[in-house]
Amino acid sequence: MSGEDDPTGAALYGFLKQSARILDTLKMERVRTILTHTYPYPHEHSRHAIIAVVVGKTFKPSYSNFSRWYIAWILVAAVYHLPSFQSMGVDMRMNLSLFLTIYLSSILFLLVFHIIFLGLWYIGFVSRVAGKRPEILTILQNCAVLSVACCVFYSHCGNRAMLRERPLDRRNSNWFSFWKKGERNTWLAKFLRMNELKDQVCSSWFAPVGSASDYPLLSKWVIYGEIACNGSCHGSSDEISPIYSLWATFIGLYIANYVVERSTGWALTHPLSVKEYEKVKKKQMKPDFLDMVPWYSGTSADLFKTVFDLLVSVTVFVGRFDMRMMQAAMTRVSDGNQQGDLLYDHFSEKEDFWFDFMADTGDGGNSSYAVARLLAKPFIRTLKDDSALTLPRGDLLIIGGDLASLEYPNPSAFTYERRLFVPFEYALQPPPWYKAEQIAVNKPDVPFGAPLKQYNGPQCFVIPGNHDWFDGLQTFMRWWVFGLDLALHGDIDVYQFKFFSELITEKVQENDSVIIITHEPNWLTDWYWNDVTGKNISHLICDYLKGRCKLRMAGDLHHYMRHSHVKSDGPVHVHHLLVNGCGGAFLHPTHVFSKFNKHNDVSYDCKAAYPSFEDSSRIALGNILKFRKKNWQFDFIGGIIYFVLVFSMFPQCELNHILQDDTFSGHIKSFLGTVWNGFIYILQHSCVSLVGAILLLIAAYSFVPPKLTRKKRAIIGVLHVSAHLAAALILMLLLEIGIEICIQHDLLATSGYHTLYQWYRSVESEHFPDPTGLRARIEQWTFGLYPACIKYLMSAFDVPEVMAVSRNNICKNGLESLSRGGAVIYYASVFLYFWVFSTPVVSLVFGSYLYICINWLHLHFDEAFSSLRIANYKSFTRFHINSDGDLEVYTLAVDKVPKEWKLDPDWDGEAKHPQELSHFRRFPSKWRAVTAHQDPVHTVKIVDHFVIGRTENNDCDTPSNGPVQ
């Protein structure tokens, strides 16, 4: 069938014909000139500048501002030497030199202005409001923004002073000329002529206002614009330089804004702008939670305070002074008799009783508040076996220690306030009479003189954990403390043993059920460390309770695990072992403890683990992929360590055998051979690198957990250090090869230490003519300081050139040929680049080491997961002693903790009375998740549920409250 008879074929033919017309419009020459300026400016790279600005705005690395600018500085300093950019018409030297010149000039100008302004304030010519000194960082930031703006303008429009158009021409050349109906070209073709729009912007929008003759006082001071001439320019232009005009405009705006705010009453009558007010208001509409503690920060002063606190707390005072003795002395009355027996039985008359247990909170604000919000809810509604279940709030909350554990080991009043009290106060506001600065010594006393038995509000008992003891319980004394306290020994002392043994003998009945809560789950930790601790506790459980301990709980490990005994003919000392340390601290793995099955000669089965063993093993993979993202402060130490390891290897002068090999395999063989030779050189001749490697080996050996034999620890330590040393040597050699290639291609070491400055001076007269000799006068008036500052600033910026020139001098004449200052400059320039290259690698190697150890060898369970700073997988355990005397145990968990919170409209809309207690409110918590379906109230689930039946012939309806650590 012919095409004429086929309507589909005709349509296709028409489409192809129309496409051909479009392709004719899109000629390659037209595409090549997109956004290209019609004026003969030497730097035609406006489109590249646009791309750079867009990328710079959208790219938001999770790194500190210092590292961000630092990396940008040294990379830009290296990029402008590359020939590929120059061949594309992107010569960055002019922009770099222009930026540095304007930046330095702006700083000097603004500093002089501020000095003059402060002088006027001092003699009383301006308002006293102006006495506040400006921030240096603000001045530097403003100068940087101003300089970038001038450079972007130069990239787009150059420095030529635009001739003002005639009124008719100006009226006809505007945006709307692109949309004239008379134009026959397609819309796409108009878009491709965007360079015309750029000409309009440069000539109309940013053109200087007037000329030099319009400003006679400035006629001899302006920096003149480009003039169409080659070589030396004669005469002077009457046009003001556009870059100078732009710079003067920004400087004038800064000065005007500063003077208006400081010299008038504006600052007093307008303390905040509308934008700032909205920003502050928005900030008040969400909580200010602290982030998870960075354990691998590498720069925290707490690291040094840790060592001191450990020495004082463990070495000096343990066994000599005990804060509990002071507390015991404080609870004696004048006749020497003790006040009571430290037993709280005010819940004994309840027919059923609800209470909660949590431990290890105070790490990140999001995680701690997520748990506190659930604890504060009057009811938690969730599903169990596809059926709705409502669990009322506990009358009692027992916290199993480490309240601000992740500021370990540096607990303080500030730590407790920001990391513990603030999240919990947001979840359940304190009563009106609460005063944070007061410490209640006699805990049973409640406001208004009512006895504790009549107080129907939620109560809290707290057990000091090992982290809380590092301050000698100085902050902990504000709390109601009841139970077994292991302090720093991992066991109860003789005083506690005597108290609880007498309690069991005199008051605990034969058929009573006892719950014991300690801070540390030594049944798991002893199994893991091949150790035996808590002998006094075991003696108390096995020889005094004799099977009446139905449940033993602990925190310290930040996961949830429950083990139940396996029925056998032998005696069962503890029926259930439960660990729940998911109160707000970072996550600990569960798969490391998957093989635990026996304690005190009794076999146990793991009935529940949260997260599951599979999820725990999968999470550990994050050490490879996320270690640096989570612990970017570790770069500070890691980069220095790697540089010390290869310090003696710089420079590598003989690299031709690698570069001149014919095959790829030959390149690799020569490269690896050079790395091996570098390792041998370190062992035989190096001093600094060898000492660094030995110290690192000692640290790596000490880092390996002591549960292994010395031989295995040595093997792991050697392999660990070898990986770091090999990586450092490879990075060193790659850096040296890169420098050598640039030198061989005349990209570096071509003009000495001041390459950029010399190039700028050679083109300065062409692009920034100075017919009046203004620059010469400034140099004379500043005694040569002005050009010298620019010269050395450009030299400091051009790190690759400085490094390459110094390297050539060392390779030709030896290190002795450099002065001490020259050697310092060389190694400093090398360190600046090597640090950037090494920091991702050292994090990758160390993170891989942690992953291998935790998943293959089951080592470093604490170090491998603290590095991940995981705020998710949080839980607490809710208990119910029903009227039948059975103990129902529910563990509620939240898989994902929200990161963003907002004011809860239900809380905000609920009527509040000044004297109303917050636990009576229907919505007691202030904040809710920004995304409603991610709120813990809606995502909470039951991860474990079991029932401990009442002991037969029990004389009491409610099991007695057992001792708590």
VEXZA-26347 format. One line per 2 residues: number of its first residue (from 1); for each residue x, y, z of C-alpha. Coordinates in steps of 0.2 Angstrom, whole numbers. Example, Ala and Ser with C-alpha at 12.3 -4.5 7.8 and 13.67 -1.06 7.14 Angstrom:
BEGIN
1) 62/-22/39 | 68/-5/36
REM end
This chain:
BEGIN
1) 0/0/0 | 7/17/-5
3) 11/31/7 | -3/41/0
5) -16/28/4 | -9/27/22
7) -14/41/34 | -2/35/47
9) 12/36/35 | 7/53/29
11) 7/59/47 | 24/51/50
13) 30/60/35 | 24/77/41
15) 31/74/58 | 48/70/51
17) 47/85/40 | 43/97/54
19) 57/89/64 | 69/93/50
21) 64/111/51 | 67/111/70
23) 84/103/67 | 88/116/54
25) 85/129/67 | 96/120/80
27) 112/121/70 | 128/116/79
29) 135/134/77 | 119/141/85
31) 121/128/99 | 139/132/102
33) 135/151/104 | 122/148/117
35) 125/161/131 | 140/167/122
37) 143/186/123 | 145/196/107
39) 158/207/114 | 176/202/112
41) 179/198/130 | 193/186/133
43) 184/175/145 | 169/167/137
45) 163/156/150 | 147/163/156
47) 137/146/154 | 150/138/165
49) 149/151/178 | 130/148/178
51) 132/129/180 | 145/132/194
53) 133/144/203 | 118/132/202
55) 129/117/208 | 136/127/222
57) 118/131/228 | 111/114/227
59) 125/104/233 | 124/103/252
61) 137/91/259 | 135/86/277
63) 152/93/282 | 157/108/293
65) 158/125/285 | 177/126/288
67) 180/109/279 | 168/115/265
69) 177/131/261 | 194/123/264
71) 191/109/252 | 184/122/239
73) 199/133/241 | 213/120/238
75) 203/111/224 | 200/127/215
77) 218/131/217 | 222/115/208
79) 208/116/194 | 214/132/186
81) 230/124/181 | 222/110/171
83) 223/112/152 | 206/105/149
85) 197/120/156 | 208/132/147
87) 204/123/131 | 186/125/134
89) 188/144/136 | 187/143/155
91) 203/152/161 | 200/154/180
93) 215/164/184 | 207/180/180
95) 192/177/191 | 204/170/205
97) 216/185/205 | 201/197/204
99) 192/188/218 | 208/189/229
101) 211/207/225 | 194/213/228
103) 192/203/244 | 208/210/252
105) 204/228/246 | 186/226/253
107) 193/220/270 | 205/234/272
109) 192/247/266 | 179/240/279
111) 191/239/293 | 196/257/290
113) 178/262/290 | 174/253/306
115) 189/261/315 | 183/278/309
117) 166/274/315 | 171/268/332
119) 181/284/334 | 166/295/330
121) 156/284/343 | 170/287/356
123) 170/306/354 | 151/306/355
125) 146/310/337 | 135/295/335
127) 122/286/346 | 128/275/360
129) 119/261/352 | 134/260/340
131) 146/254/354 | 144/236/349
133) 159/231/339 | 156/222/323
135) 160/203/321 | 175/200/311
137) 168/184/303 | 153/195/297
139) 165/207/289 | 174/193/281
141) 158/185/275 | 152/201/267
143) 168/204/259 | 168/186/252
145) 150/188/245 | 154/205/237
147) 170/198/229 | 160/183/222
149) 147/195/215 | 160/205/206
151) 168/190/199 | 152/183/192
153) 148/200/184 | 165/200/176
155) 162/182/170 | 146/188/162
157) 149/205/156 | 167/209/157
159) 174/226/162 | 170/236/147
161) 160/252/151 | 144/250/141
163) 140/265/129 | 123/272/134
165) 110/269/120 | 99/283/113
167) 82/284/120 | 74/276/105
169) 86/262/105 | 84/259/123
171) 65/259/122 | 66/246/109
173) 78/235/117 | 70/227/131
175) 63/210/136 | 47/211/125
177) 57/212/109 | 59/194/111
179) 41/191/109 | 36/203/94
181) 23/195/83 | 33/200/68
183) 47/188/72 | 46/173/61
185) 58/162/70 | 52/149/82
187) 51/151/101 | 65/139/103
189) 76/149/91 | 73/164/102
191) 78/155/117 | 94/150/109
193) 98/169/107 | 99/171/126
195) 115/180/123 | 105/195/117
197) 96/195/134 | 113/194/142
199) 119/210/133 | 103/218/138
201) 106/214/156 | 124/220/156
203) 121/236/146 | 105/241/154
205) 103/234/172 | 121/234/178
207) 128/249/168 | 136/262/179
209) 126/277/182 | 134/292/174
211) 152/294/169 | 168/301/178
213) 164/318/172 | 148/318/181
215) 157/316/198 | 171/329/198
217) 177/324/215 | 180/306/209
219) 185/309/192 | 204/306/196
221) 200/291/208 | 189/279/198
223) 196/263/190 | 193/266/172
225) 184/253/161 | 191/243/146
227) 194/252/130 | 195/244/113
229) 214/244/111 | 228/232/110
231) 244/233/119 | 246/250/129
233) 232/261/130 | 234/280/128
235) 223/293/136 | 209/290/149
237) 191/285/147 | 177/295/154
239) 167/279/158 | 167/272/175
241) 172/254/177 | 156/242/179
243) 166/232/192 | 171/247/201
245) 153/253/201 | 146/236/207
247) 159/236/221 | 156/254/226
249) 137/250/226 | 139/235/238
251) 151/244/249 | 139/259/250
253) 125/248/255 | 134/239/268
255) 140/256/276 | 123/264/274
257) 114/249/283 | 127/249/296
259) 126/268/300 | 107/268/300
261) 106/253/312 | 120/260/324
263) 118/279/323 | 99/281/325
265) 85/274/335 | 81/262/322
267) 90/248/331 | 80/251/347
269) 63/253/339 | 66/238/327
271) 75/225/336 | 71/212/323
273) 66/213/305 | 50/204/299
275) 60/190/292 | 70/188/307
277) 55/189/318 | 46/175/308
279) 62/165/309 | 63/167/328
281) 44/163/330 | 46/147/319
283) 61/142/330 | 50/143/345
285) 38/132/337 | 49/117/338
287) 61/110/351 | 79/113/352
289) 85/95/355 | 104/91/355
291) 110/79/342 | 117/61/346
293) 134/63/355 | 148/61/342
295) 159/48/350 | 173/49/337
297) 173/68/336 | 192/68/339
299) 192/86/344 | 181/86/360
301) 189/92/376 | 178/79/385
303) 191/66/379 | 204/74/391
305) 192/77/405 | 187/58/403
307) 205/53/408 | 205/64/423
309) 188/58/429 | 193/40/427
311) 209/43/437 | 200/52/451
313) 184/41/452 | 192/24/449
315) 210/25/455 | 209/38/469
317) 192/37/477 | 185/20/474
319) 187/10/490 | 192/26/500
321) 176/37/499 | 159/32/494
323) 145/45/491 | 132/32/498
325) 141/34/515 | 137/52/514
327) 119/49/510 | 117/37/524
329) 124/49/536 | 112/62/530
331) 97/51/533 | 101/48/552
333) 92/58/565 | 100/66/580
335) 97/51/591 | 107/40/579
337) 92/29/573 | 89/28/555
339) 74/35/547 | 64/21/541
341) 70/5/532 | 71/12/514
343) 55/2/509 | 42/11/499
345) 25/1/500 | 13/14/496
347) 7/5/481 | 3/-11/490
349) -15/-8/493 | -19/-7/474
351) -29/-21/466 | -19/-20/450
353) -3/-10/447 | 5/-3/431
355) 23/2/431 | 36/5/417
357) 55/2/415 | 67/11/404
359) 86/14/404 | 100/23/395
361) 92/39/390 | 99/56/387
363) 109/53/371 | 99/62/357
365) 85/74/361 | 74/66/347
367) 76/48/353 | 74/53/372
369) 58/63/368 | 51/49/358
371) 51/37/372 | 46/51/385
373) 31/55/374 | 25/37/375
375) 28/36/393 | 18/52/397
377) 3/46/386 | -12/43/398
379) -16/28/386 | -6/19/373
381) -17/11/360 | -9/-2/349
383) -12/-19/341 | -8/-37/347
385) -12/-51/336 | -23/-40/325
387) -33/-35/340 | -34/-18/348
389) -26/-16/365 | -26/-1/377
391) -12/0/390 | -14/14/403
393) 1/24/409 | 11/17/423
395) 10/24/440 | 28/21/443
397) 43/24/431 | 59/15/435
399) 74/21/426 | 89/8/425
401) 103/20/425 | 114/30/413
403) 102/45/413 | 114/56/402
405) 125/41/397 | 130/47/380
407) 139/62/387 | 149/48/395
409) 159/50/405 | 156/68/408
411) 139/70/417 | 136/87/423
413) 121/99/428 | 121/105/410
415) 121/88/403 | 107/82/413
417) 97/97/410 | 99/97/391
419) 99/79/387 | 87/72/400
421) 76/85/409 | 72/95/394
423) 65/80/383 | 55/74/398
425) 49/91/403 | 42/93/385
427) 33/76/387 | 26/79/404
429) 27/97/411 | 33/98/429
431) 21/105/442 | 20/123/446
433) 30/122/462 | 44/113/454
435) 61/122/456 | 75/115/446
437) 88/122/458 | 81/114/473
439) 86/97/479 | 74/87/489
441) 83/76/502 | 67/68/510
443) 60/60/495 | 43/54/502
445) 38/73/506 | 26/79/492
447) 19/97/490 | 6/103/501
449) 12/91/515 | 2/77/509
451) 9/59/512 | 16/50/497
453) 3/37/499 | -11/50/495
455) -1/56/480 | -9/49/464
457) 3/57/451 | 16/46/442
459) 32/43/451 | 50/39/447
461) 63/29/455 | 81/30/447
463) 95/18/448 | 113/25/446
465) 122/17/432 | 141/16/429
467) 141/32/418 | 131/42/432
469) 145/37/445 | 159/46/436
471) 154/62/445 | 152/54/462
473) 133/55/461 | 134/74/463
475) 120/77/451 | 112/61/455
477) 107/65/472 | 91/75/467
479) 84/59/462 | 74/46/471
481) 86/31/472 | 81/14/477
483) 89/-2/474 | 105/-12/470
485) 119/0/466 | 134/-8/457
487) 144/8/456 | 161/5/447
489) 164/-12/454 | 151/-22/445
491) 144/-29/461 | 135/-23/476
493) 145/-19/492 | 144/-27/509
495) 132/-14/515 | 119/-18/502
497) 122/-36/503 | 118/-36/522
499) 103/-25/520 | 95/-36/506
501) 99/-52/514 | 91/-47/530
503) 76/-40/520 | 74/-57/512
505) 76/-67/528 | 64/-56/538
507) 50/-50/525 | 50/-60/509
509) 39/-74/511 | 42/-92/504
511) 29/-90/490 | 33/-72/486
513) 39/-67/468 | 53/-55/467
515) 59/-44/453 | 77/-39/453
517) 83/-24/443 | 102/-20/441
519) 110/-8/430 | 122/-20/421
521) 116/-37/413 | 131/-47/419
523) 123/-63/413 | 127/-56/395
525) 143/-46/398 | 151/-60/408
527) 147/-72/394 | 154/-60/381
529) 170/-56/391 | 173/-73/398
531) 173/-65/415 | 164/-68/432
533) 157/-53/441 | 143/-49/453
535) 147/-63/464 | 138/-55/479
537) 122/-53/468 | 123/-71/463
539) 125/-77/481 | 110/-66/485
541) 99/-74/471 | 105/-92/473
543) 107/-94/491 | 94/-82/499
545) 80/-80/486 | 81/-99/480
547) 70/-98/465 | 59/-83/470
549) 67/-72/458 | 55/-73/444
551) 62/-59/433 | 79/-50/432
553) 80/-34/422 | 94/-22/417
555) 99/-9/405 | 117/-3/400
557) 116/-13/383 | 106/-2/371
559) 95/-16/364 | 81/-27/370
561) 83/-46/373 | 74/-58/384
563) 80/-76/388 | 68/-88/397
565) 74/-104/406 | 73/-121/399
567) 64/-133/409 | 75/-145/418
569) 76/-155/434 | 89/-144/442
571) 85/-128/452 | 80/-112/442
573) 87/-97/451 | 80/-84/439
575) 66/-88/427 | 68/-74/415
577) 82/-62/410 | 77/-46/402
579) 88/-32/395 | 81/-16/389
581) 92/-1/387 | 83/7/372
583) 78/22/382 | 86/35/371
585) 104/30/368 | 113/24/353
587) 109/7/347 | 119/-9/352
589) 119/-25/342 | 110/-41/346
591) 118/-53/335 | 134/-53/345
593) 125/-61/359 | 115/-73/349
595) 124/-88/356 | 121/-85/374
597) 112/-100/382 | 118/-103/400
599) 119/-93/416 | 123/-100/434
601) 122/-118/426 | 104/-115/420
603) 100/-116/401 | 91/-102/393
605) 82/-99/376 | 82/-82/367
607) 63/-78/366 | 64/-60/359
609) 77/-49/352 | 75/-31/346
611) 81/-27/333 | 82/-45/326
613) 99/-54/324 | 97/-51/305
615) 93/-33/306 | 107/-30/318
617) 120/-38/307 | 113/-28/292
619) 114/-12/302 | 133/-15/305
621) 136/-13/287 | 134/6/290
623) 151/7/297 | 158/5/279
625) 146/16/271 | 142/29/284
627) 156/30/296 | 163/47/289
629) 146/54/287 | 142/51/305
631) 159/55/312 | 166/68/301
633) 175/76/316 | 186/60/315
635) 195/68/300 | 205/79/311
637) 214/65/319 | 214/53/304
639) 222/65/292 | 236/69/304
641) 239/51/308 | 241/47/289
643) 252/62/286 | 264/57/300
645) 264/39/293 | 271/45/276
647) 280/61/282 | 297/54/278
649) 292/49/261 | 290/66/253
651) 295/70/240 | 296/56/228
653) 308/62/215 | 311/46/204
655) 294/42/196 | 298/40/178
657) 299/21/179 | 280/21/183
659) 275/34/171 | 285/27/156
661) 280/9/157 | 271/3/141
663) 257/-8/148 | 244/-6/161
665) 250/-21/171 | 267/-14/170
667) 261/3/178 | 252/-7/192
669) 268/-18/195 | 279/-3/196
671) 267/7/207 | 265/-8/219
673) 284/-10/219 | 287/8/223
675) 274/7/238 | 284/-8/245
677) 300/1/243 | 292/15/253
679) 287/3/267 | 305/-4/267
681) 312/14/268 | 301/18/283
683) 308/3/292 | 326/6/288
685) 329/24/287 | 314/34/292
687) 312/42/310 | 296/52/310
689) 286/39/300 | 293/24/310
691) 289/32/326 | 271/36/320
693) 269/18/314 | 275/11/331
695) 263/22/341 | 249/18/330
697) 252/-1/332 | 252/1/351
699) 236/10/350 | 228/-3/338
701) 234/-17/350 | 226/-9/365
703) 210/-5/355 | 207/-24/352
705) 196/-31/366 | 206/-40/380
707) 194/-55/379 | 206/-62/365
709) 223/-69/369 | 239/-57/366
711) 243/-67/350 | 227/-64/342
713) 226/-46/348 | 244/-43/340
715) 238/-51/324 | 223/-40/323
717) 232/-25/328 | 246/-28/314
719) 233/-31/301 | 224/-15/306
721) 239/-4/305 | 246/-12/289
723) 229/-8/281 | 231/10/286
725) 250/11/282 | 247/4/264
727) 233/16/261 | 243/31/267
729) 258/25/255 | 246/23/240
731) 239/40/243 | 256/48/245
733) 262/40/229 | 246/45/219
735) 248/63/225 | 267/63/220
737) 262/56/203 | 249/69/200
739) 262/83/204 | 275/75/193
741) 263/74/178 | 258/92/180
743) 277/97/181 | 281/87/166
745) 267/95/156 | 272/113/161
747) 256/115/172 | 266/118/188
749) 283/125/193 | 284/136/178
751) 285/154/186 | 291/152/204
753) 281/155/220 | 271/170/213
755) 264/163/197 | 247/169/199
757) 252/187/204 | 264/188/190
759) 251/183/177 | 239/195/184
761) 251/210/183 | 254/205/165
763) 236/206/160 | 231/220/173
765) 235/235/162 | 225/227/147
767) 209/223/157 | 210/236/171
769) 219/251/163 | 225/264/175
771) 229/279/164 | 230/291/180
773) 243/280/189 | 231/277/204
775) 239/260/208 | 256/268/208
777) 250/281/221 | 242/268/232
779) 258/258/232 | 268/274/237
781) 255/279/250 | 255/262/258
783) 274/260/257 | 272/245/246
785) 260/236/258 | 246/235/246
787) 254/226/231 | 264/215/243
789) 248/209/252 | 240/204/236
791) 256/196/230 | 257/185/245
793) 239/182/246 | 239/175/229
795) 255/165/233 | 246/157/248
797) 231/153/237 | 241/145/224
799) 246/130/235 | 250/118/220
801) 263/130/213 | 271/133/229
803) 272/114/232 | 278/110/215
805) 292/123/215 | 298/118/233
807) 298/100/227 | 309/103/212
809) 321/112/223 | 322/97/235
811) 324/85/221 | 338/95/212
813) 348/101/227 | 341/91/242
815) 331/95/257 | 346/104/265
817) 345/117/251 | 329/124/259
819) 329/135/274 | 319/130/289
821) 305/141/284 | 305/134/266
823) 304/117/273 | 289/121/284
825) 280/129/269 | 283/114/258
827) 277/101/271 | 262/112/275
829) 257/114/257 | 259/95/255
831) 248/92/271 | 234/103/264
833) 231/92/250 | 236/75/258
835) 224/78/272 | 209/80/260
837) 214/64/250 | 217/54/266
839) 202/58/277 | 189/48/266
841) 201/34/265 | 205/33/284
843) 187/33/288 | 184/19/275
845) 198/9/282 | 193/11/300
847) 174/9/297 | 178/-7/287
849) 189/-13/302 | 174/-11/314
851) 162/-20/302 | 174/-35/300
853) 176/-36/319 | 158/-34/323
855) 151/-46/310 | 165/-59/308
857) 174/-59/324 | 160/-52/336
859) 172/-39/343 | 170/-20/347
861) 151/-21/349 | 151/-5/358
863) 163/4/347 | 156/-2/331
865) 138/4/335 | 142/20/344
867) 150/26/328 | 133/24/319
869) 124/35/332 | 108/27/328
871) 93/35/336 | 80/22/330
873) 74/6/338 | 69/13/354
875) 58/4/367 | 53/3/385
877) 44/-11/395 | 27/-9/403
879) 22/-21/417 | 5/-25/424
881) 2/-34/440 | -17/-39/439
883) -29/-43/452 | -25/-61/450
885) -7/-58/455 | 0/-62/438
887) 13/-51/430 | 10/-46/412
889) 25/-39/403 | 23/-29/387
891) 38/-22/378 | 33/-7/366
893) 45/-1/353 | 47/12/339
895) 57/7/324 | 60/25/317
897) 62/40/328 | 56/57/320
899) 69/70/317 | 57/85/315
901) 44/90/328 | 31/104/329
903) 19/111/341 | 5/98/345
905) -11/107/341 | -21/96/353
907) -9/101/367 | -10/119/362
909) -29/119/361 | -32/110/377
911) -38/121/391 | -25/124/405
913) -26/130/422 | -11/137/432
915) -12/124/446 | -18/109/436
917) -5/95/435 | 0/90/418
919) -3/71/421 | -21/75/422
921) -21/82/404 | -27/72/390
923) -13/78/379 | 2/81/391
925) 16/82/378 | 20/98/369
927) 28/92/353 | 22/80/340
929) 31/73/324 | 29/85/309
931) 23/70/299 | 8/63/308
933) 10/45/303 | 28/45/309
935) 23/50/327 | 28/37/340
937) 10/37/346 | 5/30/329
939) 20/19/326 | 22/11/343
941) 21/-8/342 | 23/-23/354
943) 39/-33/351 | 37/-44/366
945) 24/-50/377 | 24/-64/391
947) 16/-67/407 | 23/-73/424
949) 10/-83/433 | 7/-80/452
951) 16/-92/463 | 4/-105/471
953) -2/-102/489 | 4/-84/488
955) -2/-75/504 | -1/-58/495
957) -12/-52/481 | 3/-42/474
959) 21/-48/472 | 31/-38/484
961) 42/-24/475 | 59/-32/474
963) 76/-23/476 | 81/-12/462
965) 98/-7/456
REM end
